[in-house]
Structures are given as C-alpha cells and as structure tokens.
Amino acid sequence: MSGFEGGSGPGRSVAPTDSTIEPQTAAEEFLRHLADERQLSPNTVDAYRRDLGDLSEFLTGYYGTPDWNWTHVDRLTLRSFMGWGTRKGLARRTLARKLSGVRTFFRFLHMEGQVDGNPARALRAPRKERHLPGHLGRGGIDRVFALAESEAAENTLKGTRTLLALELLYGSGLRLAELHGLDVGRIDPVGEQARVMGKGRKERIVPLTGSSIVALRRYQPRREETGASPSRGPLLVNPRGERLSRRSVQKDVRNLLQRAGEAEGISVHSLRHSFATHLLDSGADLMAVKELLGHISLSTTQIYTHTSKERLRRIYRDAHPRS
C-alpha cells in the first residue's frame, strides 16, 4: 500500500506484542471491501488509501518503529495524529475528512475482530471553517439581467434559454442540479410555482417570479422549434431537443456573468447565494428562506445571516461619522 513508509513524529516508543494481521494487509483488505462490497468509486477508494497512508506515516514516527499494528492505536494517538495534520498545514475540512476515513477503517477492523473497539468513535472532528458565500450585489444583479434581457430580445434559443436559467437560479434559488433536472411538466405557470427534486431525492415546491413566467413564455416557442414536446420532457434543451447538459448550463450562465463584468469570485451557484442574501437583507424570515432553499438544517441557512451582517457592518463603517 503506497504511503506506508516511515515518517517523523513525537517518537513514542512501543514494543510490538500483538500477533495480529500486518497493518498493510489489513488496510488492503479494507480497501478491497470498499471497492468490491460497498462499490465505492476508484477516486473515493484512492482518497481512503491516501488517508491511511498518512496515518501510517505518522504512526511509524510516533511509535519510533515500523513494527506496530492497529491494536496499538488509541484515542490519544489519533488526537496526536490530528495535531500532526494541523502542524502540516492541513485545513480543518481536510482533517475532518481524514478522521471520518479513519473512523470507518477502525469500524471495519472491529467488525472483522482485529481490534477490540473503535478508538476514533468518540473523537470529535475539528469544526469546519464557515466561509461567506460569494454573491452579487443588487447593482450586479441588475447588470447581469440587463444583458440577459437584451440578448433574449434577439429571440434565439440560447438567448431566451439563458435568461430563463438566470431567472430560475436567482428568482427561485435553484441549485444547478435542480435546474438541470427540471422538466416542463413540473412547472405550473398559472400557480406560479414549480416542483423540483433537491438533494437526497427530496421534492419541494418553489415559487416562480413574474419575470420567470415571462421568460418561460418567451422561451417556449424556441424550445418547441427543436422538436421538444410542449408539455413534457426536459425544460432546458439543446438544438436537438435533448436535455441540455449541466456543463452547458454552467457555461452559458458563466459566460454571461463574465460579459456583464460580474465573474470575479462569482460562480453559477452564487446566484442561489444572492437569492438568499437579498431575501434576508429585505427582512425575510430565516425559517422561510430555509424552506425555499430546501435546507434540512437551519444551521446551513444561518451562514447567509453572516453575509447580511457583513453588509450591515460595511454600511455602518461607510456611513457612521465616528466609525
């Protein structure tokens, strides 16, 4: 197994006393279990391989000998491993992922009877950094939609389709995957709402803005010219009437953001962030925004309150005479 060579560490000496399976062999059995029985992707298995390689490197230095086995590892040892990762400059998100991988590995060893318990089970993962999501200001949104409206006025498939995509991403706060998977039959123009399939195959109903309905009516004739059914099938289609790829949706929107001068630090997902931020800035209830976004946990939505607070701080600094 790659990465199972020696390393440096605190130098805690230990004498091998157990006659259990060799560390490398146990790790390889675990990786085969992930690939063959759990059917995980090669990339995921490789990530587990790298994480166990890092742990092995640490343990060889920590114990001061390559002659250790997994029964030697306890909770204190794994806490030291996390500290080792911190000193190497690993991000907290990376450390949390490594700990999750180690926890899964020891659960496997415990089930196989190779260790008495899981030393990683009670170990708390480092708190992940909470980054403020990138979003557009009101002026930026106006510039983006002004350009999209002017191009949609040319009445082409691409122009009308891109405007509709923007309206749904920003107007209804859709994720890119939700927009990509949206079908015509799930849209109710009269009721001004749509049924979308969110994360975890959970369906929710989202409201549609009046401008989204206008954009939809402008786009529909161009869509039908591709041979797509007017009442069923994918909403966003290519010139052959097939579902537009997620990458193409992303490319079209990203390209328009660039031409509007709003691409720096902004992604397609930033339109969803802008949707949430602008609602909260205008006084919308946090629980209502949570439901609109399709978040399971309120804590996920609360990051947008930080964005709004940053805006308030900026206004305060710029406007208050003694700030």
C-alpha positions in Angstrom: 0.0 0.0 0.0 1.5 3.3 -1.0 2.3 5.8 1.8 3.1 3.0 4.3 6.7 4.0 4.7 8.3 5.6 7.8 7.8 9.3 8.9 8.6 11.7 11.7 6.6 12.3 14.9 6.8 12.7 18.6 8.8 9.4 19.0 6.6 7.5 21.4 8.3 4.1 21.6 6.2 0.9 21.7 7.2 -2.8 21.6 5.1 -4.9 19.3 3.4 -7.6 21.4 0.3 -8.5 19.2 0.3 -11.3 16.6 -2.5 -9.6 14.6 -2.6 -9.2 10.9 0.1 -6.8 9.5 -1.0 -3.1 9.1 -0.6 -3.0 5.3 -2.5 -6.3 4.8 -5.4 -5.0 7.0 -5.5 -1.8 5.1 -5.6 -3.5 1.7 -8.4 -5.8 2.9 -10.3 -2.7 3.9 -9.8 -1.0 0.6 -10.9 -4.2 -1.2 -14.0 -4.1 1.0 -14.7 -0.5 -0.1 -14.2 -1.3 -3.8 -15.9 -4.7 -4.1 -18.6 -4.8 -1.4 -19.5 -1.2 -0.9 -19.0 -0.4 -4.6 -17.3 3.0 -4.0 -15.7 4.8 -6.9 -12.0 4.4 -7.6 -11.4 8.1 -6.6 -13.1 7.6 -3.3 -11.0 4.4 -2.6 -7.9 6.3 -3.5 -8.8 9.0 -1.0 -9.1 6.4 1.7 -5.8 4.9 0.6 -4.0 8.3 0.9 -5.5 9.0 4.3 -4.4 5.6 5.7 -1.0 6.2 4.2 -0.8 9.5 6.1 -1.9 7.7 9.3 0.7 5.0 8.8 3.5 7.6 8.2 2.5 9.3 11.4 2.3 6.1 13.5 5.8 4.9 12.4 7.3 8.2 13.6 5.0 8.4 16.7 5.9 4.9 17.9 9.6 5.2 16.8 9.4 1.9 15.0 7.8 0.4 11.9 6.9 -2.7 14.0 3.5 -1.5 15.2 -0.1 -2.8 14.5 -3.5 -1.3 14.6 -4.2 -2.7 18.1 -1.7 -0.1 19.4 -3.8 2.8 18.3 -5.9 4.5 20.9 -7.8 7.8 21.2 -4.8 9.7 22.4 -2.8 8.5 19.4 -5.4 9.7 17.0 -5.7 13.1 18.7 -1.9 13.4 18.2 -2.4 12.4 14.5 -4.9 15.3 14.1 -2.4 17.6 15.7 0.3 16.3 13.3 -2.0 17.2 10.4 -2.6 20.7 11.8 1.2 21.3 12.0 1.5 20.2 8.4 -0.9 23.0 7.5 -3.9 20.8 6.6 -7.3 22.6 6.5 -9.9 21.7 9.1 -12.1 20.4 6.4 -9.4 18.0 5.2 -8.7 16.9 8.8 -12.4 16.2 9.4 -12.5 14.1 6.2 -9.4 12.1 7.3 -10.8 11.5 10.7 -14.0 10.2 9.1 -12.0 7.8 6.9 -10.0 6.6 9.9 -13.3 6.1 11.9 -14.7 4.0 9.0 -11.5 1.9 8.8 -11.5 1.1 12.5 -15.1 0.2 12.4 -14.2 -2.3 9.7 -11.3 -3.7 11.8 -13.7 -4.0 14.8 -16.3 -5.9 12.8 -13.6 -8.2 11.5 -12.4 -8.9 15.0 -9.0 -7.4 14.5 -9.3 -4.7 17.2 -11.3 -4.6 20.4 -13.0 -1.2 19.7 -13.0 1.9 17.6 -10.7 4.5 19.1 -11.9 7.1 16.6 -15.6 6.8 17.5 -15.6 9.3 20.4 -13.0 11.6 18.8 -14.5 15.0 17.9 -13.8 16.3 14.4 -12.4 19.8 14.0 -15.1 22.4 13.3 -15.1 23.3 9.7 -14.4 26.8 8.6 -17.5 28.7 7.6 -16.8 30.8 4.5 -19.2 33.6 3.5 -20.6 32.5 0.1 -19.9 34.7 -2.9 -22.9 36.6 -4.1 -23.9 39.5 -6.3 -25.0 42.9 -5.0 -28.2 44.5 -6.3 -26.3 46.5 -8.8 -24.6 43.4 -10.1 -27.8 41.6 -10.5 -29.3 44.5 -12.4 -26.4 44.5 -14.8 -26.5 40.7 -15.4 -30.2 40.7 -16.1 -30.0 43.8 -18.3 -27.5 42.0 -20.6 -29.6 38.8 -20.5 -32.7 40.6 -21.4 -31.0 42.3 -24.4 -29.8 39.0 -25.7 -33.1 37.3 -25.2 -34.7 40.1 -27.2 -32.9 38.6 -30.3 -35.3 35.7 -29.8 -32.8 32.9 -30.2 -32.9 29.5 -28.4 -29.7 30.3 -26.5 -30.6 33.8 -25.5 -34.1 33.0 -24.3 -32.9 29.8 -22.6 -30.1 31.6 -20.7 -32.4 34.3 -19.4 -34.8 31.7 -18.2 -32.0 29.8 -16.4 -30.9 33.0 -14.7 -34.5 33.8 -13.6 -34.8 30.3 -12.0 -31.4 30.3 -10.4 -31.8 33.8 -8.9 -35.6 34.1 -8.8 -36.3 30.7 -7.2 -32.9 29.9 -5.6 -32.5 26.7 -7.5 -29.3 24.6 -7.4 -27.7 24.0 -10.7 -28.6 20.3 -10.5 -32.2 21.1 -9.7 -32.4 23.4 -12.8 -30.7 20.8 -15.0 -33.2 18.1 -13.9 -36.3 20.3 -14.2 -39.0 19.0 -16.6 -41.7 21.1 -18.3 -44.4 19.0 -16.6 -43.2 20.1 -13.2 -43.9 23.8 -13.9 -47.2 25.4 -13.1 -47.3 28.9 -14.8 -50.8 29.6 -13.6 -50.0 28.8 -10.0 -46.6 30.4 -10.4 -44.7 27.5 -8.9 -42.5 24.5 -9.8 -41.8 21.2 -8.2 -38.1 20.5 -8.1 -36.1 17.5 -7.0 -33.5 18.5 -4.4 -30.7 16.8 -2.6 -31.5 13.3 -1.3 -34.2 13.0 -3.9 -36.4 15.3 -1.8 -39.1 17.2 -3.7 -40.1 20.7 -2.8 -42.3 23.4 -4.3 -40.7 26.7 -5.2 -42.4 29.9 -6.2 -41.8 31.5 -9.6 -41.3 35.2 -10.1 -43.4 37.1 -12.6 -40.3 37.7 -14.7 -39.6 33.9 -14.7 -43.1 33.3 -16.2 -42.4 36.0 -18.9 -39.0 34.4 -19.7 -40.7 31.0 -19.9 -43.3 32.2 -22.4 -40.6 33.8 -24.5 -38.5 30.6 -24.5 -41.3 28.1 -25.2 -41.6 28.8 -28.9 -37.9 28.4 -29.4 -37.9 25.2 -27.4 -40.7 23.7 -29.5 -38.8 24.5 -32.7 -36.2 21.9 -31.6 -38.9 19.2 -31.8 -39.3 19.0 -28.0 -42.8 18.2 -26.7 -44.6 21.4 -25.4 -46.0 19.5 -22.4 -43.3 17.0 -21.3 -39.6 16.4 -21.3 -36.7 18.5 -20.1 -37.2 22.2 -19.7 -33.8 23.3 -20.9 -32.9 21.7 -24.3 -30.2 21.8 -26.9 -30.9 22.4 -30.6 -31.7 18.7 -31.0 -34.5 18.9 -28.4 -32.4 16.9 -25.9 -31.8 17.8 -22.3 -29.1 20.5 -22.1 -26.1 19.2 -20.2 -25.3 20.5 -16.8 -21.9 21.7 -18.1 -23.6 23.7 -20.9 -26.0 25.4 -18.5 -23.0 26.3 -16.4 -21.0 27.5 -19.4 -23.8 29.7 -20.7 -24.5 31.4 -17.4 -20.8 31.8 -16.5 -20.2 33.3 -19.9 -22.9 35.9 -19.4 -21.6 36.7 -15.9 -18.2 37.4 -17.4 -19.5 39.6 -20.2 -21.6 41.5 -17.6 -18.3 42.1 -15.6 -19.5 40.1 -12.6 -17.4 37.0 -12.8 -14.7 37.7 -10.3 -15.2 35.4 -7.3 -18.7 34.5 -8.6 -20.0 31.1 -9.7 -23.3 29.9 -11.1 -24.1 28.8 -7.5 -23.6 32.4 -6.4 -27.0 33.3 -7.9 -28.6 31.0 -5.3 -26.5 32.7 -2.6 -27.6 36.0 -3.9 -31.3 34.9 -3.8 -30.9 34.0 -0.1 -28.9 37.1 0.9 -31.2 39.5 -0.8 -34.3 38.0 0.8 -32.7 38.2 4.3 -31.5 41.8 3.6 -35.1 42.7 2.8 -36.3 41.3 6.1 -37.4 37.8 5.1 -37.8 35.2 7.9 -34.9 32.9 8.3 -37.2 29.8 8.5 -38.9 30.8 5.3 -35.6 31.2 3.5 -34.6 27.7 4.8 -37.7 26.2 3.3 -37.2 28.0 0.0 -33.7 26.8 -0.3 -34.6 23.2 0.6 -32.1 23.1 3.5 -32.6 20.3 6.0 -30.8 22.1 8.9 -31.3 25.7 9.9 -27.6 26.0 10.6 -26.9 25.6 6.9 -29.2 28.6 6.2 -27.7 30.7 9.0 -24.5 31.3 7.1 -26.5 33.8 5.0 -27.2 35.8 8.1 -23.4 36.3 8.4 -23.4 37.6 4.9 -26.1 40.1 5.8 -24.2 41.1 8.9 -21.1 41.8 6.9 -23.2 44.1 4.7 -24.5 45.9 7.8 -21.0 46.3 9.1 -19.9 47.8 5.8 -22.8 50.2 5.7 -22.0 51.2 9.3 -18.3 51.8 8.6 -19.1 53.8 5.5 -22.0 55.8 6.9 -21.3 56.5 10.6 -19.3 59.7 11.2 -17.3 58.1 14.1 -16.9 54.6 12.7 
